[in-house]
Amino acid sequence: MLNSDSSFIRPVVDVFGRPLRSLRISVTDRCNLRCHYCMPEDEYVWLHREEILKFEEISILAGIFAALGVDKIRLTGGEPLLRHDLSTLIRLLAQKEGIRDLALTTNGVLLRRHAKDLRAAGLQRITVSLDTLRPERFQILTRSAAHSAVLDGIQAAREAGFEKIKINAVILRGFNEDELADLIQFGRQIGGEIRFIEYMDVGGATRWSLERVMTRAEMLEVLERHFGAIRPVVDGSDGSAEIRSKAPADEFELSDGIRFGIISSTSQPFCRSCDRSRLTPDGVWFLCLYASQGIDLKKLLRSGASQETIAKTIRQAWTERRDRGAEERKLLDTRSILFPIEELRKDPRREMHTRGG
């Protein structure tokens, strides 16, 4: 058994000095929405159910990562709440030494049903994806009429005791950029924090184009016209520098103290401070969101490899890591979609709903 006591961990860093610290675990490739920027096609190739990691296997791998320095785990999908009895996995992960931040990203449709169990199992934080406050736009974007269920799920999370609720909103030029101020006001009403996300050319974003990207600078310009002066938040000004130091969102504050974030991976990549990696539902580990290939940890696990052997594989891969996917994409003379549909169908692990966001 590997020792994950943080007092004995020697940081594992890559070529650029980025630590192995944050792991995003996709527990299912299935989703109950079909958002245009993530799953715009009519048909998809799904992972075989027998290939999906069991909760016990995820727990073992999470323990190995924790022993190597990972202290932040986020469960994603697809839609993670489609995974049956997810609270059982959360309970296993919440007991891991060294894991001090256990979070979940969900579209919120099933959150009312599960919020209490998630909290009781040890989940600390929830992020809900909600790109529009208008039901008719939600239906167009997601091909679902579940807008009210998402709002109800957010309320249920508050009732269950989740204090740190964040709302992720992908901003698409020509669709919802006129809701920037409304979304911040919504965050104020629910006591949560809005995080705007630039439209990214990753995974299955097969309708992506640079013209549809609303950049951070443009968002701030719109918001300043509405709210007045906006100031950037310096890491640690709220006493939580350790938590925020590698966060993907740049933090901003309005004059009344309301905060929001912007994840600007398209226009202002943060590759050189990125400490995130991703594990697919079938156990393939990706060192970068833009990576075309990953490392099959499930194969090692199910072939009987020791935890020490798996840890050595992870350590070696990370210490050799040079990935700067978003920065490299930004430097392209001509920028279009990352993977054509034919490639996605050959390898569904390249889909965002498989490797997690």
GIFENDA-V631866 format. One record per residue. RES is the residue in one small letter. PHI is phi in radians with two decimals (NA if undefined). BURIAL is b if it has 9 or more other C-alpha atoms within 8 Angstrom, else e. Layout:
# GIFENDA-V631866
res=RES phi=PHI burial=BURIAL
res=RES phi=PHI burial=BURIAL
This chain:
# GIFENDA-V631866
res=m phi=NA burial=e
res=l phi=-1.41 burial=e
res=n phi=-1.65 burial=e
res=s phi=-1.82 burial=b
res=d phi=-1.06 burial=b
res=s phi=-1.04 burial=b
res=s phi=-1.27 burial=e
res=f phi=-1.92 burial=e
res=i phi=-1.43 burial=b
res=r phi=-1.69 burial=e
res=p phi=-0.95 burial=e
res=v phi=-1.68 burial=b
res=v phi=-2.14 burial=b
res=d phi=-1.62 burial=b
res=v phi=-1.02 burial=b
res=f phi=-1.69 burial=e
res=g phi=1.43 burial=e
res=r phi=-1.42 burial=b
res=p phi=-1.37 burial=b
res=l phi=-1.43 burial=b
res=r phi=-2.37 burial=b
res=s phi=-2.11 burial=b
res=l phi=-2.10 burial=b
res=r phi=-1.86 burial=b
res=i phi=-1.93 burial=b
res=s phi=-1.51 burial=b
res=v phi=-1.65 burial=b
res=t phi=-2.79 burial=b
res=d phi=-1.67 burial=b
res=r phi=-1.50 burial=b
res=c phi=-2.54 burial=b
res=n phi=-1.71 burial=e
res=l phi=-2.15 burial=e
res=r phi=-2.34 burial=b
res=c phi=-1.13 burial=b
res=h phi=-1.06 burial=b
res=y phi=-1.50 burial=b
res=c phi=-2.17 burial=b
res=m phi=-2.28 burial=b
res=p phi=-1.42 burial=b
res=e phi=-1.46 burial=e
res=d phi=-1.48 burial=e
res=e phi=-2.31 burial=e
res=y phi=-2.39 burial=e
res=v phi=-1.67 burial=e
res=w phi=-1.76 burial=e
res=l phi=-1.19 burial=b
res=h phi=-1.23 burial=e
res=r phi=-1.04 burial=e
res=e phi=-1.22 burial=e
res=e phi=-1.55 burial=e
res=i phi=-1.22 burial=b
res=l phi=-1.10 burial=b
res=k phi=-1.31 burial=e
res=f phi=-1.01 burial=e
res=e phi=-1.10 burial=e
res=e phi=-1.22 burial=b
res=i phi=-1.06 burial=b
res=s phi=-1.08 burial=b
res=i phi=-1.09 burial=e
res=l phi=-1.12 burial=e
res=a phi=-1.08 burial=b
res=g phi=-1.13 burial=b
res=i phi=-1.15 burial=b
res=f phi=-1.08 burial=b
res=a phi=-1.09 burial=b
res=a phi=-1.16 burial=b
res=l phi=-1.69 burial=b
res=g phi=2.08 burial=b
res=v phi=-1.17 burial=b
res=d phi=-2.18 burial=b
res=k phi=-2.24 burial=b
res=i phi=-2.18 burial=b
res=r phi=-2.15 burial=b
res=l phi=-1.56 burial=b
res=t phi=-2.38 burial=b
res=g phi=-2.60 burial=b
res=g phi=0.53 burial=b
res=e phi=-1.85 burial=b
res=p phi=-1.06 burial=b
res=l phi=-1.31 burial=b
res=l phi=-1.37 burial=b
res=r phi=-1.33 burial=b
res=h phi=-1.06 burial=e
res=d phi=1.03 burial=e
res=l phi=-1.07 burial=b
res=s phi=-1.06 burial=b
res=t phi=-1.11 burial=b
res=l phi=-1.15 burial=b
res=i phi=-1.04 burial=b
res=r phi=-1.08 burial=b
res=l phi=-1.13 burial=b
res=l phi=-1.24 burial=b
res=a phi=-1.14 burial=b
res=q phi=-1.58 burial=e
res=k phi=-1.28 burial=b
res=e phi=-1.12 burial=b
res=g phi=1.64 burial=b
res=i phi=-1.48 burial=b
res=r phi=-1.91 burial=e
res=d phi=-2.41 burial=b
res=l phi=-2.07 burial=b
res=a phi=-2.29 burial=b
res=l phi=-2.48 burial=b
res=t phi=-1.92 burial=b
res=t phi=-2.45 burial=b
res=n phi=-1.45 burial=b
res=g phi=1.50 burial=b
res=v phi=-1.05 burial=b
res=l phi=-1.81 burial=b
res=l phi=-1.20 burial=b
res=r phi=-0.96 burial=b
res=r phi=-1.23 burial=e
res=h phi=-2.00 burial=b
res=a phi=-0.96 burial=b
res=k phi=-1.09 burial=b
res=d phi=-1.14 burial=e
res=l phi=-1.09 burial=b
res=r phi=-1.14 burial=b
res=a phi=-1.12 burial=e
res=a phi=-1.34 burial=b
res=g phi=2.04 burial=b
res=l phi=-1.16 burial=b
res=q phi=-1.70 burial=b
res=r phi=-2.42 burial=b
res=i phi=-2.26 burial=b
res=t phi=-2.05 burial=b
res=v phi=-1.94 burial=b
res=s phi=-1.48 burial=b
res=l phi=-2.60 burial=b
res=d phi=-1.59 burial=b
res=t phi=-2.65 burial=b
res=l phi=-1.68 burial=b
res=r phi=-1.83 burial=e
res=p phi=-0.97 burial=b
res=e phi=-1.19 burial=e
res=r phi=-1.23 burial=b
res=f phi=-1.01 burial=b
res=q phi=-1.11 burial=b
res=i phi=-1.14 burial=e
res=l phi=-1.25 burial=b
res=t phi=-1.89 burial=b
res=r phi=1.00 burial=b
res=s phi=-2.58 burial=b
res=a phi=-1.79 burial=e
res=a phi=-1.61 burial=e
res=h phi=-0.99 burial=b
res=s phi=-1.13 burial=e
res=a phi=-1.16 burial=b
res=v phi=-1.16 burial=b
res=l phi=-1.07 burial=b
res=d phi=-1.14 burial=b
res=g phi=-1.14 burial=b
res=i phi=-1.10 burial=b
res=q phi=-1.11 burial=b
res=a phi=-1.12 burial=b
res=a phi=-1.12 burial=b
res=r phi=-1.09 burial=b
res=e phi=-1.14 burial=e
res=a phi=-1.36 burial=b
res=g phi=1.85 burial=e
res=f phi=-1.37 burial=b
res=e phi=-1.62 burial=e
res=k phi=-1.76 burial=e
res=i phi=-1.72 burial=b
res=k phi=-2.01 burial=b
res=i phi=-2.01 burial=b
res=n phi=-1.63 burial=b
res=a phi=-2.30 burial=b
res=v phi=-1.36 burial=b
res=i phi=-1.75 burial=b
res=l phi=-1.97 burial=b
res=r phi=-1.05 burial=b
res=g phi=1.51 burial=e
res=f phi=-2.24 burial=e
res=n phi=-2.32 burial=b
res=e phi=-1.18 burial=b
res=d phi=-1.41 burial=e
res=e phi=-1.84 burial=b
res=l phi=-0.96 burial=b
res=a phi=-1.18 burial=b
res=d phi=-1.09 burial=e
res=l phi=-1.16 burial=b
res=i phi=-1.13 burial=b
res=q phi=-1.13 burial=e
res=f phi=-1.10 burial=e
res=g phi=-1.04 burial=b
res=r phi=-1.07 burial=b
res=q phi=-1.13 burial=e
res=i phi=-1.63 burial=e
res=g phi=1.25 burial=e
res=g phi=-2.00 burial=b
res=e phi=-2.14 burial=b
res=i phi=-1.50 burial=b
res=r phi=-2.20 burial=b
res=f phi=-1.47 burial=b
res=i phi=-2.16 burial=b
res=e phi=-1.14 burial=b
res=y phi=-1.11 burial=b
res=m phi=-1.89 burial=b
res=d phi=-1.61 burial=b
res=v phi=-2.06 burial=b
res=g phi=0.87 burial=b
res=g phi=-1.56 burial=b
res=a phi=-1.34 burial=b
res=t phi=-1.35 burial=b
res=r phi=-1.90 burial=e
res=w phi=-1.17 burial=b
res=s phi=-2.65 burial=b
res=l phi=-1.07 burial=e
res=e phi=-1.13 burial=e
res=r phi=-1.61 burial=b
res=v phi=-1.48 burial=b
res=m phi=-1.69 burial=b
res=t phi=-1.37 burial=b
res=r phi=-0.99 burial=b
res=a phi=-1.04 burial=e
res=e phi=-1.20 burial=e
res=m phi=-1.08 burial=b
res=l phi=-1.12 burial=b
res=e phi=-1.10 burial=e
res=v phi=-1.11 burial=b
res=l phi=-1.19 burial=b
res=e phi=-1.18 burial=b
res=r phi=-1.13 burial=e
res=h phi=-1.53 burial=e
res=f phi=-1.83 burial=b
res=g phi=1.61 burial=b
res=a phi=-1.02 burial=e
res=i phi=-2.19 burial=b
res=r phi=-2.00 burial=e
res=p phi=-1.24 burial=e
res=v phi=-1.65 burial=b
res=v phi=-1.37 burial=e
res=d phi=-0.90 burial=b
res=g phi=1.61 burial=b
res=s phi=-1.20 burial=e
res=d phi=-1.84 burial=e
res=g phi=1.48 burial=e
res=s phi=-2.16 burial=b
res=a phi=-1.03 burial=b
res=e phi=-1.14 burial=e
res=i phi=-1.26 burial=e
res=r phi=-1.53 burial=b
res=s phi=-1.04 burial=e
res=k phi=-2.05 burial=e
res=a phi=-1.10 burial=e
res=p phi=-1.24 burial=e
res=a phi=-1.60 burial=b
res=d phi=-1.39 burial=b
res=e phi=-1.64 burial=b
res=f phi=-2.35 burial=b
res=e phi=-2.37 burial=b
res=l phi=-1.41 burial=b
res=s phi=-1.11 burial=b
res=d phi=-1.59 burial=e
res=g phi=1.63 burial=e
res=i phi=-1.20 burial=e
res=r phi=-1.90 burial=b
res=f phi=-2.60 burial=b
res=g phi=-2.20 burial=b
res=i phi=-2.30 burial=b
res=i phi=-1.72 burial=b
res=s phi=-1.96 burial=b
res=s phi=-1.12 burial=b
res=t phi=-1.41 burial=b
res=s phi=-1.62 burial=b
res=q phi=-2.39 burial=e
res=p phi=-1.04 burial=b
res=f phi=-2.00 burial=b
res=c phi=-0.92 burial=b
res=r phi=-1.27 burial=e
res=s phi=-2.11 burial=e
res=c phi=-1.31 burial=b
res=d phi=-2.00 burial=b
res=r phi=-1.73 burial=b
res=s phi=-2.39 burial=b
res=r phi=-2.38 burial=b
res=l phi=-2.02 burial=b
res=t phi=-1.32 burial=b
res=p phi=-1.02 burial=b
res=d phi=-1.78 burial=b
res=g phi=1.46 burial=b
res=v phi=-1.68 burial=b
res=w phi=-1.74 burial=b
res=f phi=-1.87 burial=b
res=l phi=-1.54 burial=b
res=c phi=-2.68 burial=b
res=l phi=-1.06 burial=b
res=y phi=-1.63 burial=b
res=a phi=-1.15 burial=b
res=s phi=-1.56 burial=e
res=q phi=-2.28 burial=e
res=g phi=-2.24 burial=b
res=i phi=-1.98 burial=e
res=d phi=-1.42 burial=b
res=l phi=-1.37 burial=b
res=k phi=-1.10 burial=b
res=k phi=-1.06 burial=e
res=l phi=-1.11 burial=b
res=l phi=-1.09 burial=b
res=r phi=-1.37 burial=e
res=s phi=-1.51 burial=e
res=g phi=1.64 burial=e
res=a phi=-1.08 burial=b
res=s phi=-1.23 burial=e
res=q phi=-1.09 burial=b
res=e phi=-1.12 burial=e
res=t phi=-1.16 burial=e
res=i phi=-1.12 burial=b
res=a phi=-1.07 burial=b
res=k phi=-1.10 burial=e
res=t phi=-1.10 burial=e
res=i phi=-1.12 burial=e
res=r phi=-1.04 burial=b
res=q phi=-1.11 burial=e
res=a phi=-1.09 burial=e
res=w phi=-1.24 burial=b
res=t phi=-1.14 burial=b
res=e phi=-1.66 burial=e
res=r phi=-1.15 burial=b
res=r phi=-2.19 burial=e
res=d phi=-1.00 burial=e
res=r phi=-2.53 burial=b
res=g phi=-0.96 burial=b
res=a phi=-1.18 burial=b
res=e phi=-1.13 burial=b
res=e phi=-1.15 burial=e
res=r phi=-1.14 burial=e
res=k phi=-1.13 burial=b
res=l phi=-1.41 burial=e
res=l phi=-1.13 burial=e
res=d phi=-1.17 burial=e
res=t phi=-2.16 burial=e
res=r phi=-2.03 burial=b
res=s phi=-2.32 burial=e
res=i phi=-1.15 burial=b
res=l phi=-1.33 burial=b
res=f phi=-2.23 burial=b
res=p phi=-1.11 burial=e
res=i phi=-0.99 burial=e
res=e phi=-1.07 burial=e
res=e phi=-1.21 burial=e
res=l phi=-1.13 burial=b
res=r phi=-1.26 burial=b
res=k phi=-1.29 burial=e
res=d phi=-2.41 burial=e
res=p phi=-1.12 burial=b
res=r phi=-1.20 burial=b
res=r phi=-1.44 burial=b
res=e phi=-1.31 burial=b
res=m phi=-1.13 burial=b
res=h phi=-1.31 burial=b
res=t phi=-1.75 burial=b
res=r phi=-1.57 burial=b
res=g phi=1.44 burial=b
res=g phi=-1.64 burial=e
